[in-house]
Amino acid sequence: MACNMSKRSATEKMLLTLSAIAAVSISPFVYFRWLDGDLVMAFIDAMLILVLMIFFLLVYRTGKVSTAKFLLASALTVAIVAIVAIRGQSHLLWLYPCMIAFYYILPPRPAGIICFVGITLIAIVLFPSTSVLGLFTIIFTLFLTALFSYVIFESYSKTNEKLTLLADIDPLTSAGNRRALDRQLGKILADQQRAASAVSLLLLDLDHFKKINDQNGHAKGDIVLVQLVELIQKYTRSLDDIYRYGGEEFIIIPLQVTLQEAAQLAENLRKLIAETKFANTITLTVSIGVAQYRTGETAESWISRADAALYKAKDGGRNRVITETDLATAVTINNGEVSV
Ligand SMILES: Nc1nc2c(ncn2[C@@H]2O[C@H](COP(=O)(O)OP(=O)(O)OP(=O)(O)O)[C@@H](O)[C@H]2O)c(=O)[nH]1
């Protein structure tokens, strides 16, 4: 389905612009080569334009950037091999920068596969007309270019993955940080605009954490926070996200659960935490506010309703879960009892 240009990612916009410019720039060559009587090259240029147009339409209509990039790199390789077969070795030089570009636009593995196929085809095409030494030099230099590109881009993509992960996690507890939370909330709100479904968040705050710090020291307080997140992550499904919202405040967003199920999860967590000994000796309790997303509201308003429920839980004596079904009536779950 066609999508609005303003909603396209930067990569999509860049690919659409580049493929359109490339197709338009190549088209005069088809005409001039045809005038010169160079029908074979005119045909290859025309095929390249066709591939670029298919690539443009694929990105434009489906947004499948990865598939489109893979197809483009494959088509370019086949085109270069065809030109080398028709026009001779000198055109082979295009394959070197193209192979490096493949590693730039594709993940290392698919780029490596395309390079391997390209080098094999070149070897087959040049075998009958090239000396053993000449063929060996070509294949070896192509292979080294592909290998070095693989090593460089593989390490670059691993470092990138690590940096992305580090940018998203809280360094102390390894829960998601505010940046990751904001992104996840943005994604949830966008999904809700497409198809509304039940989604609730839990705002969890440690009770009297200042006292725990004062009595046991800040370092032990840190251990408590780390172990608390580990406990929650172990208990909730691995796909449930937990984020550090503030110093001793956390947000948990369970996937695909009704408000009642989210409230039950909150109650189970409350009990589990109250029964656990942190840093071997410390016991603590938490208060939790639960709020379901309402169609059309902002993330701030959603969190502030959970915050209002949390405030009620603190105000009502702490160590409890309050589910905000509506601002006037709050459902309180405490020790398994549900009251409205
Ligand atoms: N050890 C440790 N303490 C932290 C960290 N971040 C915040 N805190 C402490 O958390 C405490 C929060 O105190 P308050 O906001 O008064 O809340 P509280 O004592 O938990 O009381 P209630 O929330 O009202 O139950 C402060 O003492 C902060 O120093 C952290 O990363 N490590």
The ligand as a Gaussian input file, in Angstrom:
#p B3LYP/6-31G(d) Opt

LIG

0 1
 N       20.993000       3.924000      46.280000
 C       20.337000       4.682000      45.401000
 N       19.380000       5.508000      45.839000
 C       18.713000       6.257000      44.949000
 C       18.988000       6.212000      43.588000
 N       18.140000       7.073000      42.946000
 C       17.364000       7.623000      43.895000
 N       17.690000       7.138000      45.116000
 C       17.154000       7.478000      46.418000
 O       15.778000       7.213000      46.468000
 C       15.248000       8.002000      47.538000
 C       13.901000       8.537000      47.166000
 O       13.384000       9.174000      48.278000
 P       11.932000       9.754000      48.341000
 O       11.587000      10.393000      47.039000
 O       11.833000      10.572000      49.576000
 O       11.007000       8.499000      48.418000
 P       10.930000       7.321000      49.479000
 O       11.903000       7.471000      50.590000
 O       11.056000       6.054000      48.685000
 O        9.495000       7.482000      50.034000
 P        8.120000       7.158000      49.331000
 O        8.358000       7.092000      47.867000
 O        7.235000       8.293000      49.693000
 O        7.664000       5.886000      49.884000
 C       16.261000       9.120000      47.810000
 O       16.863000       8.896000      49.063000
 C       17.271000       8.958000      46.706000
 O       18.593000       9.249000      47.123000
 C       20.047000       5.347000      43.135000
 O       20.370000       5.242000      41.960000
 N       20.672000       4.621000      44.083000

